[in-house]
Amino acid sequence: MFEYDFMRMAFAAATCVALVAGPVGYFLVLRGQTFAGHALAHVGFAGATGAILFGLSPIVGLLSLTLLAGLGMGLLGEKLANRDVAIGFVLVAALALGLLFLHFYTSSATQASALLFGNILAITAGTLNLLAAVCTLCLIVLLTMSRRLLFVSLQPELAEAKGINIRQSATIFMMLVALATAACSQILGVLLVFALMVGPGATALRFAISPAKGMALAALLALVDCWGGLSLAYATDWPVSFWITAMSLLVYGATILVQRQGASQVHA
């Protein structure tokens, strides 16, 4: 399958995204903000379709609006807590607005399918370069602030007493989540982005290992999901997004089953 240029591009794009989605998703689950990734993807859909309507690249609109939304979420901080109904309405409004934008665009069916469910096999060299730049930036920032982020995530009161600006850390992290979500949307689309943003991180957190090892494991699991999904899609001709999502769910489910069996044997 590597004889085909589009498959090589797809594997390169998936690798870039997986290396970011895993570690960012690890902290997303650790901080109890898994809904944020899903929310940002929906908001980004409106930005992508709006960009298409005005003749711009959809990834530009997707990145711009998700980054703006991530900044807003970070600044609002605790004010967003326990506001599931309000956030739900925002998500529905963003999705409806995106569909309205597509209504005024002549190629709505093709664009809608690609934005909603991803089209990694159509990744261009320009998009790959942009993804590589975004993912590299995310990794650098995340690795730089990982220890402080872990501190404010696990001991927010103590961190604040130590003089750490919790809101600033939360804002920077949410902007990282926004960028990672936008990158994942190019692979899985806005409706399935949850699988790659949350699945590997949630699986890694089930193991009693250090945060550094947990981030590395999350990145490895994301790579396995992406590479396995692409390989299975090539072998079966089924959608790549389906296989990546299925891989993520199967790995998480298998981890739970193995751990439960191990616990039962210990008690027995």
Secondary structure, DSSP 8 states (H G I E B T S, - for coil): -TTSHHHHHHHHHHHHHHHHHHHHHHHHHHTT-HHHHHHHHHHHHHHHHHHHHTTS-HHHHHHHHHHHHHHHHHHHGGGGTT-HHHHHHHHHHHHHHHHHHHHTSTTHHHHHHHHHH--GGG--HHHHHHHHHHHHHHHHHHHHHHHHHHHHHH-HHHHHHTT--HHHHHHHHHHHHHHHHHHHHHHH-TTTHHHHHHHHHHHHHTS---HHHHHHHHHHHHHHHHHHHHHHHHHH---HHHHHHHHHHHHHHHHHHHHHHHHHHHH-
